Structure formats: C-alpha cells, structure tokens
Amino acid sequence: MSHVIAAVSTGNQISAIGILRLTGPDTAKILDTVFRPKGRPVSLRPQRAMVLGDVLDRTGAVIDNGLAVLFRGPNSYTGEDCAEIHCHGAPVV
C-alpha cells in the first residue's frame, strides 16, 4: 500500500521561508485540500508552475499565504507525483 509522505525540508526552526514537500500517489489531491490559489486548483494547472495562494489548516482556515508547485511523476525527483509548498518559515506554520 502506497502512502503520501510529507516532510518539512527546511528544518524545524524559524526562517524567512519554509518548504514542505509531499510525494506519493495522492499528492495532487492533498495539495488541493491544503492550498487554495485564486482560480483553478494547482492540480488543474500546468505542472512545474509556481502558484500564489493560501495555506489552510485542517479546518480550512487560512494560516499563511505562499507558493505551491506540482511535479507530476514519473518526471519528478522521486518518480511519483511531488509537490512543494513555500510559505513563511516558522514551526507553527
């Protein structure tokens, strides 16, 4: 059974930018749940395009704004669908 892996790639510290990476079979679905751009969801846009939008918590409330990008497999660094969310760097976000 395959799972989506999510990991903070910039470390658990205060920084200007924090990057969260996701990889796995449901990456696009999860990205569309936790990131809301203006207009179409990230999954319906061209891959590898950085998109400005809001980062949401589990209740759907906005907790930050940032950028997201989707890399479709097999042309990604893991071979699976991958995504990155670039937001303000703080452990709470």
HUDAHU-V692449 format. One record per pair of residues at least 6 apart in sequence whose C-alpha atoms are under 7 Angstrom apart, sorted by sequence separation. I is the first residue (numbers start at 0). GAP is how many residues later the second one is. D is the distance in Angstrom with one decimal. If there is no record, write none. Layout:
# HUDAHU-V692449
i->I gap->GAP d->D
i->I gap->GAP d->D
This chain:
# HUDAHU-V692449
i->55 gap->6 d->4.5
i->56 gap->6 d->6.3
i->72 gap->6 d->5.0
i->73 gap->6 d->5.5
i->75 gap->6 d->6.7
i->54 gap->7 d->5.8
i->55 gap->7 d->5.6
i->72 gap->7 d->4.2
i->9 gap->8 d->5.7
i->53 gap->8 d->6.1
i->54 gap->8 d->5.8
i->71 gap->8 d->6.8
i->72 gap->8 d->4.5
i->9 gap->9 d->5.8
i->31 gap->9 d->5.9
i->54 gap->9 d->5.1
i->71 gap->9 d->4.5
i->8 gap->10 d->5.6
i->31 gap->10 d->6.4
i->53 gap->10 d->5.9
i->54 gap->10 d->5.5
i->70 gap->10 d->5.8
i->71 gap->10 d->6.4
i->7 gap->11 d->6.0
i->8 gap->11 d->5.8
i->31 gap->11 d->6.8
i->53 gap->11 d->4.2
i->54 gap->11 d->6.8
i->70 gap->11 d->5.0
i->7 gap->12 d->4.5
i->8 gap->12 d->6.6
i->52 gap->12 d->5.7
i->53 gap->12 d->6.2
i->69 gap->12 d->6.0
i->70 gap->12 d->5.9
i->6 gap->13 d->5.7
i->7 gap->13 d->6.3
i->52 gap->13 d->5.7
i->69 gap->13 d->4.4
i->5 gap->14 d->6.9
i->6 gap->14 d->5.4
i->36 gap->14 d->6.7
i->51 gap->14 d->5.8
i->52 gap->14 d->6.2
i->68 gap->14 d->5.6
i->69 gap->14 d->6.7
i->5 gap->15 d->5.6
i->6 gap->15 d->6.6
i->27 gap->15 d->5.6
i->36 gap->15 d->5.8
i->37 gap->15 d->6.3
i->51 gap->15 d->4.6
i->68 gap->15 d->5.5
i->5 gap->16 d->4.4
i->36 gap->16 d->3.8
i->50 gap->16 d->5.2
i->51 gap->16 d->6.7
i->67 gap->16 d->5.6
i->68 gap->16 d->6.7
i->4 gap->17 d->5.5
i->5 gap->17 d->6.7
i->35 gap->17 d->5.4
i->36 gap->17 d->6.1
i->49 gap->17 d->6.0
i->50 gap->17 d->5.3
i->67 gap->17 d->4.4
i->3 gap->18 d->6.6
i->4 gap->18 d->5.4
i->34 gap->18 d->6.6
i->35 gap->18 d->5.1
i->49 gap->18 d->5.5
i->50 gap->18 d->6.4
i->66 gap->18 d->5.8
i->67 gap->18 d->6.1
i->3 gap->19 d->5.4
i->4 gap->19 d->6.4
i->34 gap->19 d->5.6
i->35 gap->19 d->6.5
i->49 gap->19 d->4.8
i->66 gap->19 d->5.0
i->3 gap->20 d->4.2
i->34 gap->20 d->4.7
i->48 gap->20 d->5.7
i->65 gap->20 d->5.5
i->66 gap->20 d->6.5
i->2 gap->21 d->5.9
i->3 gap->21 d->6.4
i->33 gap->21 d->5.8
i->34 gap->21 d->5.9
i->47 gap->21 d->5.6
i->65 gap->21 d->4.4
i->2 gap->22 d->6.9
i->3 gap->22 d->6.3
i->33 gap->22 d->4.9
i->47 gap->22 d->5.6
i->64 gap->22 d->6.3
i->1 gap->23 d->7.0
i->3 gap->23 d->6.4
i->33 gap->23 d->6.6
i->46 gap->23 d->5.4
i->47 gap->23 d->5.6
i->63 gap->23 d->6.8
i->46 gap->24 d->5.6
i->46 gap->25 d->6.6
i->63 gap->29 d->7.0
i->62 gap->30 d->6.7
i->26 gap->54 d->6.1
i->24 gap->55 d->6.7
i->26 gap->55 d->6.2
i->23 gap->56 d->5.6
i->24 gap->56 d->6.3
i->26 gap->56 d->6.8
i->22 gap->57 d->6.4
i->23 gap->57 d->5.7
i->22 gap->58 d->5.7
i->23 gap->58 d->6.7
i->22 gap->59 d->4.3
i->21 gap->60 d->5.5
i->22 gap->60 d->6.5
i->21 gap->61 d->5.2
i->20 gap->62 d->5.7
i->21 gap->62 d->6.4
i->20 gap->63 d->4.5
i->19 gap->64 d->5.6
i->20 gap->64 d->6.6
i->18 gap->65 d->6.5
i->19 gap->65 d->5.2
i->18 gap->66 d->5.6
i->19 gap->66 d->6.7
i->18 gap->67 d->4.6
i->17 gap->68 d->5.8
i->18 gap->68 d->6.5
i->16 gap->69 d->6.6
i->17 gap->69 d->5.3
i->16 gap->70 d->5.7
i->17 gap->70 d->5.5
i->16 gap->71 d->4.7
i->17 gap->71 d->3.9
i->15 gap->72 d->5.9
i->16 gap->72 d->4.3
i->17 gap->72 d->6.9
i->15 gap->73 d->5.0
i->14 gap->74 d->4.5
i->13 gap->75 d->5.5
i->14 gap->75 d->6.2
i->13 gap->76 d->4.5
i->12 gap->77 d->6.3
i->13 gap->77 d->6.5
i->12 gap->78 d->6.1
i->11 gap->79 d->5.7
